[in-house]
Amino acid sequence: MRTLYWPNGKRIKVIVLPGDHPLHKQFVKENLHIFPHQLRRAWNRKTYTGTGQAPITVGSMTEMQKLVNQTKNSIGYIDKGGQNE
């Protein structure tokens, strides 16, 4: 959330799974070292103050992979095996 732009100057488009998805919970805890509700509050704060944009939420890893592939300057995450929906 601190980095808003890629090195090429384009705004980063963040794509996430729903907050209650097991992979989302795992990703946030293991990689961001916070709890999912803390991430949601931070996004809400950035969105409401106009200093950031809310992430795009998708319903599955399949959707995540498809949208990241189709959306320029986007970033997302999937399970290493890519099979757990």
PyMOL Python script that loads the backbone (N, CA, C, O; Angstrom):
from pymol import cmd

cmd.read_pdbstr("""\
ATOM      1  N   MET A   1       0.814  -1.201   0.000  1.00  0.00           N
ATOM      2  CA  MET A   1       0.000   0.000   0.000  1.00  0.00           C
ATOM      3  C   MET A   1       0.853   1.258   0.000  1.00  0.00           C
ATOM      4  O   MET A   1       0.346   2.351  -0.254  1.00  0.00           O
ATOM      5  N   ARG A   2       2.111   1.118   0.275  1.00  0.00           N
ATOM      6  CA  ARG A   2       2.988   2.290   0.266  1.00  0.00           C
ATOM      7  C   ARG A   2       3.419   2.649  -1.143  1.00  0.00           C
ATOM      8  O   ARG A   2       3.647   3.818  -1.454  1.00  0.00           O
ATOM      9  N   THR A   3       3.529   1.638  -1.994  1.00  0.00           N
ATOM     10  CA  THR A   3       3.939   1.869  -3.370  1.00  0.00           C
ATOM     11  C   THR A   3       2.698   1.952  -4.244  1.00  0.00           C
ATOM     12  O   THR A   3       1.946   0.985  -4.368  1.00  0.00           O
ATOM     13  N   LEU A   4       2.495   3.098  -4.837  1.00  0.00           N
ATOM     14  CA  LEU A   4       1.307   3.312  -5.654  1.00  0.00           C
ATOM     15  C   LEU A   4       1.577   3.170  -7.146  1.00  0.00           C
ATOM     16  O   LEU A   4       0.661   2.934  -7.934  1.00  0.00           O
ATOM     17  N   TYR A   5       2.854   3.318  -7.525  1.00  0.00           N
ATOM     18  CA  TYR A   5       3.208   3.325  -8.941  1.00  0.00           C
ATOM     19  C   TYR A   5       4.344   2.355  -9.235  1.00  0.00           C
ATOM     20  O   TYR A   5       5.239   2.161  -8.413  1.00  0.00           O
ATOM     21  N   TRP A   6       4.296   1.750 -10.414  1.00  0.00           N
ATOM     22  CA  TRP A   6       5.385   0.917 -10.897  1.00  0.00           C
ATOM     23  C   TRP A   6       6.553   1.831 -11.277  1.00  0.00           C
ATOM     24  O   TRP A   6       6.353   3.035 -11.437  1.00  0.00           O
ATOM     25  N   PRO A   7       7.745   1.299 -11.422  1.00  0.00           N
ATOM     26  CA  PRO A   7       8.892   2.126 -11.839  1.00  0.00           C
ATOM     27  C   PRO A   7       8.661   2.876 -13.160  1.00  0.00           C
ATOM     28  O   PRO A   7       9.291   3.905 -13.407  1.00  0.00           O
ATOM     29  N   ASN A   8       7.757   2.360 -14.006  1.00  0.00           N
ATOM     30  CA  ASN A   8       7.466   3.034 -15.281  1.00  0.00           C
ATOM     31  C   ASN A   8       6.497   4.211 -15.120  1.00  0.00           C
ATOM     32  O   ASN A   8       6.139   4.863 -16.101  1.00  0.00           O
ATOM     33  N   GLY A   9       6.071   4.481 -13.866  1.00  0.00           N
ATOM     34  CA  GLY A   9       5.181   5.609 -13.605  1.00  0.00           C
ATOM     35  C   GLY A   9       3.701   5.279 -13.671  1.00  0.00           C
ATOM     36  O   GLY A   9       2.874   6.137 -13.364  1.00  0.00           O
ATOM     37  N   LYS A  10       3.345   4.075 -14.058  1.00  0.00           N
ATOM     38  CA  LYS A  10       1.939   3.673 -14.156  1.00  0.00           C
ATOM     39  C   LYS A  10       1.412   3.257 -12.792  1.00  0.00           C
ATOM     40  O   LYS A  10       2.121   2.624 -12.009  1.00  0.00           O
ATOM     41  N   ARG A  11       0.160   3.616 -12.512  1.00  0.00           N
ATOM     42  CA  ARG A  11      -0.457   3.277 -11.233  1.00  0.00           C
ATOM     43  C   ARG A  11      -0.671   1.771 -11.117  1.00  0.00           C
ATOM     44  O   ARG A  11      -1.111   1.132 -12.073  1.00  0.00           O
ATOM     45  N   ILE A  12      -0.363   1.204  -9.959  1.00  0.00           N
ATOM     46  CA  ILE A  12      -0.540  -0.211  -9.701  1.00  0.00           C
ATOM     47  C   ILE A  12      -2.019  -0.502  -9.454  1.00  0.00           C
ATOM     48  O   ILE A  12      -2.674   0.195  -8.679  1.00  0.00           O
ATOM     49  N   LYS A  13      -2.533  -1.523 -10.110  1.00  0.00           N
ATOM     50  CA  LYS A  13      -3.908  -1.967  -9.900  1.00  0.00           C
ATOM     51  C   LYS A  13      -3.846  -3.253  -9.089  1.00  0.00           C
ATOM     52  O   LYS A  13      -3.348  -4.272  -9.569  1.00  0.00           O
ATOM     53  N   VAL A  14      -4.345  -3.207  -7.878  1.00  0.00           N
ATOM     54  CA  VAL A  14      -4.267  -4.339  -6.961  1.00  0.00           C
ATOM     55  C   VAL A  14      -5.523  -5.199  -7.083  1.00  0.00           C
ATOM     56  O   VAL A  14      -6.645  -4.691  -7.076  1.00  0.00           O
ATOM     57  N   ILE A  15      -5.310  -6.513  -7.195  1.00  0.00           N
ATOM     58  CA  ILE A  15      -6.415  -7.461  -7.301  1.00  0.00           C
ATOM     59  C   ILE A  15      -6.291  -8.440  -6.141  1.00  0.00           C
ATOM     60  O   ILE A  15      -5.224  -9.012  -5.916  1.00  0.00           O
ATOM     61  N   VAL A  16      -7.380  -8.630  -5.408  1.00  0.00           N
ATOM     62  CA  VAL A  16      -7.366  -9.491  -4.224  1.00  0.00           C
ATOM     63  C   VAL A  16      -8.547 -10.460  -4.247  1.00  0.00           C
ATOM     64  O   VAL A  16      -9.525 -10.270  -4.970  1.00  0.00           O
ATOM     65  N   LEU A  17      -8.421 -11.494  -3.435  1.00  0.00           N
ATOM     66  CA  LEU A  17      -9.531 -12.407  -3.182  1.00  0.00           C
ATOM     67  C   LEU A  17     -10.377 -11.814  -2.061  1.00  0.00           C
ATOM     68  O   LEU A  17      -9.911 -10.915  -1.361  1.00  0.00           O
ATOM     69  N   PRO A  18     -11.604 -12.291  -1.871  1.00  0.00           N
ATOM     70  CA  PRO A  18     -12.447 -11.772  -0.787  1.00  0.00           C
ATOM     71  C   PRO A  18     -11.754 -11.923   0.576  1.00  0.00           C
ATOM     72  O   PRO A  18     -10.960 -12.842   0.777  1.00  0.00           O
ATOM     73  N   GLY A  19     -12.056 -11.033   1.485  1.00  0.00           N
ATOM     74  CA  GLY A  19     -11.441 -11.025   2.806  1.00  0.00           C
ATOM     75  C   GLY A  19     -11.622 -12.293   3.598  1.00  0.00           C
ATOM     76  O   GLY A  19     -10.811 -12.582   4.478  1.00  0.00           O
ATOM     77  N   ASP A  20     -12.662 -13.064   3.319  1.00  0.00           N
ATOM     78  CA  ASP A  20     -12.891 -14.301   4.060  1.00  0.00           C
ATOM     79  C   ASP A  20     -12.327 -15.532   3.349  1.00  0.00           C
ATOM     80  O   ASP A  20     -12.476 -16.649   3.844  1.00  0.00           O
ATOM     81  N   HIS A  21     -11.690 -15.346   2.213  1.00  0.00           N
ATOM     82  CA  HIS A  21     -11.091 -16.463   1.480  1.00  0.00           C
ATOM     83  C   HIS A  21      -9.850 -16.950   2.232  1.00  0.00           C
ATOM     84  O   HIS A  21      -9.025 -16.131   2.638  1.00  0.00           O
ATOM     85  N   PRO A  22      -9.698 -18.269   2.427  1.00  0.00           N
ATOM     86  CA  PRO A  22      -8.557 -18.795   3.174  1.00  0.00           C
ATOM     87  C   PRO A  22      -7.194 -18.367   2.620  1.00  0.00           C
ATOM     88  O   PRO A  22      -6.273 -18.104   3.392  1.00  0.00           O
ATOM     89  N   LEU A  23      -7.059 -18.296   1.303  1.00  0.00           N
ATOM     90  CA  LEU A  23      -5.775 -17.884   0.729  1.00  0.00           C
ATOM     91  C   LEU A  23      -5.495 -16.410   1.009  1.00  0.00           C
ATOM     92  O   LEU A  23      -4.352 -16.027   1.256  1.00  0.00           O
ATOM     93  N   HIS A  24      -6.545 -15.584   0.968  1.00  0.00           N
ATOM     94  CA  HIS A  24      -6.360 -14.168   1.282  1.00  0.00           C
ATOM     95  C   HIS A  24      -5.863 -14.005   2.718  1.00  0.00           C
ATOM     96  O   HIS A  24      -4.922 -13.255   2.981  1.00  0.00           O
ATOM     97  N   LYS A  25      -6.504 -14.712   3.634  1.00  0.00           N
ATOM     98  CA  LYS A  25      -6.093 -14.638   5.040  1.00  0.00           C
ATOM     99  C   LYS A  25      -4.642 -15.070   5.203  1.00  0.00           C
ATOM    100  O   LYS A  25      -3.865 -14.413   5.897  1.00  0.00           O
ATOM    101  N   GLN A  26      -4.283 -16.167   4.567  1.00  0.00           N
ATOM    102  CA  GLN A  26      -2.924 -16.685   4.654  1.00  0.00           C
ATOM    103  C   GLN A  26      -1.927 -15.696   4.044  1.00  0.00           C
ATOM    104  O   GLN A  26      -0.889 -15.415   4.642  1.00  0.00           O
ATOM    105  N   PHE A  27      -2.234 -15.171   2.867  1.00  0.00           N
ATOM    106  CA  PHE A  27      -1.343 -14.233   2.190  1.00  0.00           C
ATOM    107  C   PHE A  27      -1.090 -12.999   3.041  1.00  0.00           C
ATOM    108  O   PHE A  27       0.054 -12.573   3.203  1.00  0.00           O
ATOM    109  N   VAL A  28      -2.147 -12.431   3.577  1.00  0.00           N
ATOM    110  CA  VAL A  28      -2.016 -11.206   4.366  1.00  0.00           C
ATOM    111  C   VAL A  28      -1.182 -11.459   5.623  1.00  0.00           C
ATOM    112  O   VAL A  28      -0.296 -10.671   5.955  1.00  0.00           O
ATOM    113  N   LYS A  29      -1.469 -12.548   6.311  1.00  0.00           N
ATOM    114  CA  LYS A  29      -0.730 -12.851   7.541  1.00  0.00           C
ATOM    115  C   LYS A  29       0.739 -13.151   7.269  1.00  0.00           C
ATOM    116  O   LYS A  29       1.615 -12.632   7.960  1.00  0.00           O
ATOM    117  N   GLU A  30       1.016 -13.983   6.269  1.00  0.00           N
ATOM    118  CA  GLU A  30       2.387 -14.430   6.019  1.00  0.00           C
ATOM    119  C   GLU A  30       3.247 -13.417   5.265  1.00  0.00           C
ATOM    120  O   GLU A  30       4.459 -13.362   5.473  1.00  0.00           O
ATOM    121  N   ASN A  31       2.639 -12.623   4.399  1.00  0.00           N
ATOM    122  CA  ASN A  31       3.423 -11.718   3.562  1.00  0.00           C
ATOM    123  C   ASN A  31       3.364 -10.264   4.005  1.00  0.00           C
ATOM    124  O   ASN A  31       4.343  -9.530   3.862  1.00  0.00           O
ATOM    125  N   LEU A  32       2.237  -9.847   4.537  1.00  0.00           N
ATOM    126  CA  LEU A  32       2.099  -8.463   4.978  1.00  0.00           C
ATOM    127  C   LEU A  32       2.259  -8.327   6.489  1.00  0.00           C
ATOM    128  O   LEU A  32       2.426  -7.226   7.013  1.00  0.00           O
ATOM    129  N   HIS A  33       2.205  -9.464   7.178  1.00  0.00           N
ATOM    130  CA  HIS A  33       2.392  -9.511   8.635  1.00  0.00           C
ATOM    131  C   HIS A  33       1.367  -8.679   9.396  1.00  0.00           C
ATOM    132  O   HIS A  33       1.678  -8.033  10.396  1.00  0.00           O
ATOM    133  N   ILE A  34       0.135  -8.715   8.891  1.00  0.00           N
ATOM    134  CA  ILE A  34      -0.999  -8.082   9.565  1.00  0.00           C
ATOM    135  C   ILE A  34      -2.187  -9.016   9.428  1.00  0.00           C
ATOM    136  O   ILE A  34      -2.092 -10.055   8.776  1.00  0.00           O
ATOM    137  N   PHE A  35      -3.302  -8.654  10.038  1.00  0.00           N
ATOM    138  CA  PHE A  35      -4.522  -9.443   9.907  1.00  0.00           C
ATOM    139  C   PHE A  35      -5.385  -8.858   8.783  1.00  0.00           C
ATOM    140  O   PHE A  35      -5.303  -7.664   8.494  1.00  0.00           O
ATOM    141  N   PRO A  36      -6.209  -9.696   8.153  1.00  0.00           N
ATOM    142  CA  PRO A  36      -7.037  -9.207   7.049  1.00  0.00           C
ATOM    143  C   PRO A  36      -7.892  -7.992   7.402  1.00  0.00           C
ATOM    144  O   PRO A  36      -8.050  -7.091   6.579  1.00  0.00           O
ATOM    145  N   HIS A  37      -8.448  -7.957   8.624  1.00  0.00           N
ATOM    146  CA  HIS A  37      -9.280  -6.798   8.988  1.00  0.00           C
ATOM    147  C   HIS A  37      -8.439  -5.520   9.066  1.00  0.00           C
ATOM    148  O   HIS A  37      -8.949  -4.429   8.810  1.00  0.00           O
ATOM    149  N   GLN A  38      -7.170  -5.646   9.413  1.00  0.00           N
ATOM    150  CA  GLN A  38      -6.295  -4.474   9.442  1.00  0.00           C
ATOM    151  C   GLN A  38      -6.043  -3.960   8.023  1.00  0.00           C
ATOM    152  O   GLN A  38      -6.010  -2.751   7.793  1.00  0.00           O
ATOM    153  N   LEU A  39      -5.865  -4.878   7.079  1.00  0.00           N
ATOM    154  CA  LEU A  39      -5.673  -4.487   5.686  1.00  0.00           C
ATOM    155  C   LEU A  39      -6.921  -3.794   5.162  1.00  0.00           C
ATOM    156  O   LEU A  39      -6.832  -2.763   4.496  1.00  0.00           O
ATOM    157  N   ARG A  40      -8.093  -4.367   5.466  1.00  0.00           N
ATOM    158  CA  ARG A  40      -9.353  -3.779   5.007  1.00  0.00           C
ATOM    159  C   ARG A  40      -9.512  -2.364   5.560  1.00  0.00           C
ATOM    160  O   ARG A  40      -9.904  -1.454   4.828  1.00  0.00           O
ATOM    161  N   ARG A  41      -9.214  -2.174   6.837  1.00  0.00           N
ATOM    162  CA  ARG A  41      -9.317  -0.824   7.432  1.00  0.00           C
ATOM    163  C   ARG A  41      -8.368   0.150   6.754  1.00  0.00           C
ATOM    164  O   ARG A  41      -8.726   1.301   6.503  1.00  0.00           O
ATOM    165  N   ALA A  42      -7.161  -0.310   6.459  1.00  0.00           N
ATOM    166  CA  ALA A  42      -6.191   0.559   5.793  1.00  0.00           C
ATOM    167  C   ALA A  42      -6.677   0.949   4.399  1.00  0.00           C
ATOM    168  O   ALA A  42      -6.569   2.109   4.004  1.00  0.00           O
ATOM    169  N   TRP A  43      -7.216  -0.026   3.650  1.00  0.00           N
ATOM    170  CA  TRP A  43      -7.751   0.285   2.321  1.00  0.00           C
ATOM    171  C   TRP A  43      -8.912   1.271   2.436  1.00  0.00           C
ATOM    172  O   TRP A  43      -8.997   2.229   1.668  1.00  0.00           O
ATOM    173  N   ASN A  44      -9.804   1.031   3.399  1.00  0.00           N
ATOM    174  CA  ASN A  44     -10.943   1.931   3.584  1.00  0.00           C
ATOM    175  C   ASN A  44     -10.480   3.351   3.889  1.00  0.00           C
ATOM    176  O   ASN A  44     -11.011   4.319   3.345  1.00  0.00           O
ATOM    177  N   ARG A  45      -9.505   3.460   4.746  1.00  0.00           N
ATOM    178  CA  ARG A  45      -8.979   4.784   5.116  1.00  0.00           C
ATOM    179  C   ARG A  45      -8.414   5.492   3.885  1.00  0.00           C
ATOM    180  O   ARG A  45      -8.698   6.668   3.658  1.00  0.00           O
ATOM    181  N   LYS A  46      -7.607   4.771   3.087  1.00  0.00           N
ATOM    182  CA  LYS A  46      -7.025   5.354   1.872  1.00  0.00           C
ATOM    183  C   LYS A  46      -8.117   5.752   0.875  1.00  0.00           C
ATOM    184  O   LYS A  46      -8.039   6.805   0.243  1.00  0.00           O
ATOM    185  N   THR A  47      -9.122   4.905   0.748  1.00  0.00           N
ATOM    186  CA  THR A  47     -10.201   5.175  -0.193  1.00  0.00           C
ATOM    187  C   THR A  47     -11.020   6.391   0.229  1.00  0.00           C
ATOM    188  O   THR A  47     -11.302   7.270  -0.586  1.00  0.00           O
ATOM    189  N   TYR A  48     -11.403   6.440   1.511  1.00  0.00           N
ATOM    190  CA  TYR A  48     -12.260   7.522   1.991  1.00  0.00           C
ATOM    191  C   TYR A  48     -11.544   8.868   2.032  1.00  0.00           C
ATOM    192  O   TYR A  48     -12.185   9.911   1.905  1.00  0.00           O
ATOM    193  N   THR A  49     -10.222   8.858   2.209  1.00  0.00           N
ATOM    194  CA  THR A  49      -9.487  10.124   2.225  1.00  0.00           C
ATOM    195  C   THR A  49      -9.068  10.558   0.832  1.00  0.00           C
ATOM    196  O   THR A  49      -8.569  11.668   0.645  1.00  0.00           O
ATOM    197  N   GLY A  50      -9.273   9.680  -0.149  1.00  0.00           N
ATOM    198  CA  GLY A  50      -8.922  10.021  -1.522  1.00  0.00           C
ATOM    199  C   GLY A  50      -7.448   9.842  -1.840  1.00  0.00           C
ATOM    200  O   GLY A  50      -6.983  10.305  -2.881  1.00  0.00           O
ATOM    201  N   THR A  51      -6.713   9.186  -0.970  1.00  0.00           N
ATOM    202  CA  THR A  51      -5.279   9.000  -1.196  1.00  0.00           C
ATOM    203  C   THR A  51      -4.950   7.647  -1.826  1.00  0.00           C
ATOM    204  O   THR A  51      -3.780   7.339  -2.057  1.00  0.00           O
ATOM    205  N   GLY A  52      -5.965   6.846  -2.102  1.00  0.00           N
ATOM    206  CA  GLY A  52      -5.737   5.542  -2.712  1.00  0.00           C
ATOM    207  C   GLY A  52      -7.010   4.993  -3.314  1.00  0.00           C
ATOM    208  O   GLY A  52      -8.086   5.572  -3.165  1.00  0.00           O
ATOM    209  N   GLN A  53      -6.878   3.883  -3.986  1.00  0.00           N
ATOM    210  CA  GLN A  53      -8.027   3.225  -4.598  1.00  0.00           C
ATOM    211  C   GLN A  53      -8.203   1.857  -3.956  1.00  0.00           C
ATOM    212  O   GLN A  53      -7.224   1.188  -3.626  1.00  0.00           O
ATOM    213  N   ALA A  54      -9.437   1.450  -3.782  1.00  0.00           N
ATOM    214  CA  ALA A  54      -9.723   0.125  -3.242  1.00  0.00           C
ATOM    215  C   ALA A  54      -9.267  -0.924  -4.245  1.00  0.00           C
ATOM    216  O   ALA A  54      -9.301  -0.683  -5.452  1.00  0.00           O
ATOM    217  N   PRO A  55      -8.845  -2.078  -3.761  1.00  0.00           N
ATOM    218  CA  PRO A  55      -8.443  -3.141  -4.687  1.00  0.00           C
ATOM    219  C   PRO A  55      -9.654  -3.704  -5.421  1.00  0.00           C
ATOM    220  O   PRO A  55     -10.794  -3.551  -4.984  1.00  0.00           O
ATOM    221  N   ILE A  56      -9.387  -4.342  -6.520  1.00  0.00           N
ATOM    222  CA  ILE A  56     -10.423  -5.060  -7.264  1.00  0.00           C
ATOM    223  C   ILE A  56     -10.544  -6.433  -6.607  1.00  0.00           C
ATOM    224  O   ILE A  56      -9.537  -7.119  -6.428  1.00  0.00           O
ATOM    225  N   THR A  57     -11.749  -6.841  -6.250  1.00  0.00           N
ATOM    226  CA  THR A  57     -11.957  -8.131  -5.604  1.00  0.00           C
ATOM    227  C   THR A  57     -12.523  -9.124  -6.609  1.00  0.00           C
ATOM    228  O   THR A  57     -13.483  -8.828  -7.319  1.00  0.00           O
ATOM    229  N   VAL A  58     -11.917 -10.306  -6.659  1.00  0.00           N
ATOM    230  CA  VAL A  58     -12.386 -11.383  -7.518  1.00  0.00           C
ATOM    231  C   VAL A  58     -12.799 -12.565  -6.651  1.00  0.00           C
ATOM    232  O   VAL A  58     -12.402 -12.644  -5.488  1.00  0.00           O
ATOM    233  N   GLY A  59     -13.583 -13.476  -7.195  1.00  0.00           N
ATOM    234  CA  GLY A  59     -14.124 -14.563  -6.405  1.00  0.00           C
ATOM    235  C   GLY A  59     -13.303 -15.828  -6.335  1.00  0.00           C
ATOM    236  O   GLY A  59     -13.577 -16.689  -5.499  1.00  0.00           O
ATOM    237  N   SER A  60     -12.296 -15.970  -7.196  1.00  0.00           N
ATOM    238  CA  SER A  60     -11.521 -17.209  -7.211  1.00  0.00           C
ATOM    239  C   SER A  60     -10.120 -16.948  -7.758  1.00  0.00           C
ATOM    240  O   SER A  60      -9.839 -15.896  -8.331  1.00  0.00           O
ATOM    241  N   MET A  61      -9.250 -17.940  -7.562  1.00  0.00           N
ATOM    242  CA  MET A  61      -7.896 -17.820  -8.102  1.00  0.00           C
ATOM    243  C   MET A  61      -7.910 -17.857  -9.625  1.00  0.00           C
ATOM    244  O   MET A  61      -7.064 -17.239 -10.271  1.00  0.00           O
ATOM    245  N   THR A  62      -8.863 -18.574 -10.193  1.00  0.00           N
ATOM    246  CA  THR A  62      -8.988 -18.604 -11.651  1.00  0.00           C
ATOM    247  C   THR A  62      -9.294 -17.207 -12.172  1.00  0.00           C
ATOM    248  O   THR A  62      -8.682 -16.749 -13.136  1.00  0.00           O
ATOM    249  N   GLU A  63     -10.248 -16.531 -11.529  1.00  0.00           N
ATOM    250  CA  GLU A  63     -10.572 -15.149 -11.906  1.00  0.00           C
ATOM    251  C   GLU A  63      -9.373 -14.237 -11.690  1.00  0.00           C
ATOM    252  O   GLU A  63      -9.090 -13.365 -12.512  1.00  0.00           O
ATOM    253  N   MET A  64      -8.672 -14.441 -10.581  1.00  0.00           N
ATOM    254  CA  MET A  64      -7.497 -13.634 -10.265  1.00  0.00           C
ATOM    255  C   MET A  64      -6.472 -13.733 -11.385  1.00  0.00           C
ATOM    256  O   MET A  64      -5.999 -12.721 -11.901  1.00  0.00           O
ATOM    257  N   GLN A  65      -6.135 -14.962 -11.753  1.00  0.00           N
ATOM    258  CA  GLN A  65      -5.132 -15.186 -12.777  1.00  0.00           C
ATOM    259  C   GLN A  65      -5.563 -14.570 -14.109  1.00  0.00           C
ATOM    260  O   GLN A  65      -4.759 -13.945 -14.801  1.00  0.00           O
ATOM    261  N   LYS A  66      -6.823 -14.749 -14.455  1.00  0.00           N
ATOM    262  CA  LYS A  66      -7.342 -14.205 -15.710  1.00  0.00           C
ATOM    263  C   LYS A  66      -7.295 -12.676 -15.720  1.00  0.00           C
ATOM    264  O   LYS A  66      -6.860 -12.070 -16.699  1.00  0.00           O
ATOM    265  N   LEU A  67      -7.744 -12.057 -14.624  1.00  0.00           N
ATOM    266  CA  LEU A  67      -7.783 -10.596 -14.574  1.00  0.00           C
ATOM    267  C   LEU A  67      -6.383  -9.982 -14.529  1.00  0.00           C
ATOM    268  O   LEU A  67      -6.133  -8.958 -15.165  1.00  0.00           O
ATOM    269  N   VAL A  68      -5.479 -10.599 -13.787  1.00  0.00           N
ATOM    270  CA  VAL A  68      -4.099 -10.086 -13.756  1.00  0.00           C
ATOM    271  C   VAL A  68      -3.479 -10.172 -15.147  1.00  0.00           C
ATOM    272  O   VAL A  68      -2.783  -9.255 -15.581  1.00  0.00           O
ATOM    273  N   ASN A  69      -3.734 -11.268 -15.836  1.00  0.00           N
ATOM    274  CA  ASN A  69      -3.204 -11.430 -17.197  1.00  0.00           C
ATOM    275  C   ASN A  69      -3.792 -10.416 -18.174  1.00  0.00           C
ATOM    276  O   ASN A  69      -3.123 -10.011 -19.124  1.00  0.00           O
ATOM    277  N   GLN A  70      -5.034 -10.004 -17.947  1.00  0.00           N
ATOM    278  CA  GLN A  70      -5.721  -9.098 -18.867  1.00  0.00           C
ATOM    279  C   GLN A  70      -5.567  -7.623 -18.518  1.00  0.00           C
ATOM    280  O   GLN A  70      -5.846  -6.758 -19.349  1.00  0.00           O
ATOM    281  N   THR A  71      -5.124  -7.326 -17.293  1.00  0.00           N
ATOM    282  CA  THR A  71      -5.098  -5.944 -16.827  1.00  0.00           C
ATOM    283  C   THR A  71      -3.667  -5.439 -16.730  1.00  0.00           C
ATOM    284  O   THR A  71      -2.869  -5.953 -15.947  1.00  0.00           O
ATOM    285  N   LYS A  72      -3.354  -4.444 -17.519  1.00  0.00           N
ATOM    286  CA  LYS A  72      -2.016  -3.860 -17.477  1.00  0.00           C
ATOM    287  C   LYS A  72      -1.754  -3.240 -16.106  1.00  0.00           C
ATOM    288  O   LYS A  72      -2.653  -2.677 -15.480  1.00  0.00           O
ATOM    289  N   ASN A  73      -0.525  -3.353 -15.660  1.00  0.00           N
ATOM    290  CA  ASN A  73      -0.063  -2.738 -14.411  1.00  0.00           C
ATOM    291  C   ASN A  73      -0.755  -3.288 -13.170  1.00  0.00           C
ATOM    292  O   ASN A  73      -0.865  -2.596 -12.158  1.00  0.00           O
ATOM    293  N   SER A  74      -1.219  -4.530 -13.248  1.00  0.00           N
ATOM    294  CA  SER A  74      -1.910  -5.121 -12.099  1.00  0.00           C
ATOM    295  C   SER A  74      -0.995  -6.086 -11.357  1.00  0.00           C
ATOM    296  O   SER A  74       0.029  -6.534 -11.872  1.00  0.00           O
ATOM    297  N   ILE A  75      -1.404  -6.388 -10.130  1.00  0.00           N
ATOM    298  CA  ILE A  75      -0.696  -7.358  -9.305  1.00  0.00           C
ATOM    299  C   ILE A  75      -1.725  -8.105  -8.474  1.00  0.00           C
ATOM    300  O   ILE A  75      -2.727  -7.534  -8.042  1.00  0.00           O
ATOM    301  N   GLY A  76      -1.467  -9.384  -8.257  1.00  0.00           N
ATOM    302  CA  GLY A  76      -2.363 -10.211  -7.465  1.00  0.00           C
ATOM    303  C   GLY A  76      -1.579 -11.380  -6.897  1.00  0.00           C
ATOM    304  O   GLY A  76      -0.348 -11.363  -6.906  1.00  0.00           O
ATOM    305  N   TYR A  77      -2.267 -12.384  -6.410  1.00  0.00           N
ATOM    306  CA  TYR A  77      -1.620 -13.544  -5.812  1.00  0.00           C
ATOM    307  C   TYR A  77      -2.487 -14.781  -6.008  1.00  0.00           C
ATOM    308  O   TYR A  77      -3.714 -14.699  -6.063  1.00  0.00           O
ATOM    309  N   ILE A  78      -1.818 -15.932  -6.111  1.00  0.00           N
ATOM    310  CA  ILE A  78      -2.509 -17.211  -6.171  1.00  0.00           C
ATOM    311  C   ILE A  78      -1.712 -18.214  -5.348  1.00  0.00           C
ATOM    312  O   ILE A  78      -0.572 -17.947  -4.968  1.00  0.00           O
ATOM    313  N   ASP A  79      -2.302 -19.346  -5.080  1.00  0.00           N
ATOM    314  CA  ASP A  79      -1.637 -20.431  -4.386  1.00  0.00           C
ATOM    315  C   ASP A  79      -0.500 -20.948  -5.265  1.00  0.00           C
ATOM    316  O   ASP A  79      -0.619 -20.942  -6.490  1.00  0.00           O
ATOM    317  N   LYS A  80       0.590 -21.392  -4.663  1.00  0.00           N
ATOM    318  CA  LYS A  80       1.721 -21.899  -5.434  1.00  0.00           C
ATOM    319  C   LYS A  80       1.309 -22.953  -6.445  1.00  0.00           C
ATOM    320  O   LYS A  80       1.802 -22.971  -7.573  1.00  0.00           O
ATOM    321  N   GLY A  81       0.410 -23.824  -6.039  1.00  0.00           N
ATOM    322  CA  GLY A  81      -0.073 -24.863  -6.947  1.00  0.00           C
ATOM    323  C   GLY A  81      -1.113 -24.333  -7.915  1.00  0.00           C
ATOM    324  O   GLY A  81      -1.345 -24.930  -8.966  1.00  0.00           O
ATOM    325  N   GLY A  82      -1.742 -23.216  -7.572  1.00  0.00           N
ATOM    326  CA  GLY A  82      -2.744 -22.608  -8.433  1.00  0.00           C
ATOM    327  C   GLY A  82      -4.027 -23.398  -8.546  1.00  0.00           C
ATOM    328  O   GLY A  82      -4.862 -23.102  -9.400  1.00  0.00           O
ATOM    329  N   GLN A  83      -4.202 -24.401  -7.698  1.00  0.00           N
ATOM    330  CA  GLN A  83      -5.363 -25.271  -7.812  1.00  0.00           C
ATOM    331  C   GLN A  83      -6.416 -25.065  -6.736  1.00  0.00           C
ATOM    332  O   GLN A  83      -7.575 -25.422  -6.948  1.00  0.00           O
ATOM    333  N   ASN A  84      -6.058 -24.507  -5.598  1.00  0.00           N
ATOM    334  CA  ASN A  84      -7.002 -24.372  -4.488  1.00  0.00           C
ATOM    335  C   ASN A  84      -7.895 -23.174  -4.683  1.00  0.00           C
ATOM    336  O   ASN A  84      -7.434 -22.036  -4.589  1.00  0.00           O
ATOM    337  N   GLU A  85      -9.142 -23.400  -4.948  1.00  0.00           N
ATOM    338  CA  GLU A  85     -10.105 -22.312  -5.123  1.00  0.00           C
ATOM    339  C   GLU A  85     -10.673 -21.974  -3.777  1.00  0.00           C
ATOM    340  O   GLU A  85     -11.512 -21.080  -3.669  1.00  0.00           O
TER     341      GLU A  85
END
""", "prot")
cmd.dss("prot")
cmd.show_as("cartoon", "prot")
cmd.util.cbc("prot")
cmd.orient("prot")
